Amino acid sequence: MTTNAVGAGQVRELVLVRHGESVGNVADARARSLGAGRLELDTRDPDTPLSDRGEDQAHVLARHLLDHPDAHPDVVLTSPYARAAMTARPVAAAIGLEPVHDERLRERDLGAFDGLTGLGIRESHPEEAERRSRLGKFYYRPPGGESWTDVALRVRFLLLDLAHSHADKVVWVFTHQAVIMSFRLALEGLDERTLLELDRNEPLGNCSLTRYGRRPDGSLVLDVFADTRHLADSPAEETHEQTAAEHPADADQRWRTS
């Protein structure tokens, strides 16, 4: 699978890390299992921390990196949202780095729908549910929030900055599901249908690694997607949201990404 170079220079390797399991992930799964319209959370989305299991996942990744010195990054960037920053800190500290916060890596803003499940949105905002159905998940922008294309735009600007400021470096990025999928859109030239099929059917586990390597022509190519092998033999089990393939009846509830 080839990609297009995004600028002169180019990083040597780009590793995208989804944050560890968050309290929000747990609340979302519970709300959906109960058929509830709203998550039981008392924090803003930017302040929602990791769960205990999510913290364990982050520390396992830090130990894994210590055991593989050839994989050490030169630069660590993170979303400023608590769950991503809490994942990045122990990993970066293990190799003597300080994570750099970049707001372009923040989660997709759900605006007025923050804290609601798909069921809650359909019940309280039926006209918006109909509009989303008409426009499709990719282009739909919730009131006061962002579409997937909005997220992709900030990712494209970030990629240009990486090529300019961190050429020839190994860069690790700690971020969120929609942002990682937007990196795939930008780097692999995916179309709307292909991207949404990947999102629906391929789980992106918490604390997973998605890695791109640079090829001789300067392009970045996908080496591995959603790799959680570092969690396999540890007490920190792998976690991910159910995909449409795993739970077809719940497929249209996936308004949220985190």
FENNOR-V660068 format. One record per backbone hydrogen bond with DSSP energy under -0.5 kcal/mol. NH is the residue of the N-H (numbers start at 0). CO is the residue of the C=O. If there is no record, write none. Layout:
# FENNOR-V660068
NH;CO
NH;CO
This chain:
# FENNOR-V660068
3;186
9;7
9;162
11;168
12;168
13;211
14;170
15;13
15;209
16;14
16;172
17;15
17;207
18;174
19;82
22;48
25;21
26;22
27;23
28;24
29;25
30;26
31;27
32;28
33;29
34;30
34;31
35;30
38;114
40;38
46;43
47;43
47;44
50;20
54;50
55;51
56;52
57;53
58;54
59;55
60;56
61;57
62;58
63;59
64;60
65;61
66;62
67;64
70;67
71;68
73;169
74;169
76;171
77;99
78;173
81;45
82;47
83;80
84;80
85;81
86;82
87;83
88;84
89;85
90;86
91;87
92;88
93;89
94;90
94;91
95;92
96;91
99;75
100;98
101;77
104;101
105;102
109;107
111;142
112;109
113;110
115;112
116;36
117;252
120;116
121;117
122;118
123;119
124;120
127;124
128;124
129;125
130;126
131;127
132;128
133;129
134;130
135;131
139;135
141;139
141;145
144;141
145;108
147;136
147;137
148;137
150;146
151;147
152;148
153;149
154;150
155;151
156;152
157;153
158;154
159;155
160;156
161;157
162;158
163;159
164;160
165;161
167;9
168;165
170;12
170;168
171;74
172;14
173;76
174;16
174;172
179;175
180;176
181;177
182;178
183;179
184;180
185;181
186;182
187;183
188;184
189;183
189;184
194;190
195;191
196;192
197;193
198;194
199;195
200;196
201;197
202;200
204;202
205;238
206;17
206;18
207;204
208;226
209;15
210;223
211;13
212;220
213;11
214;218
217;214
220;212
221;0
222;210
223;210
226;208
230;227
231;228
233;230
236;234
243;199
244;199
246;242
249;246
250;247
252;249
253;250
254;252
255;252
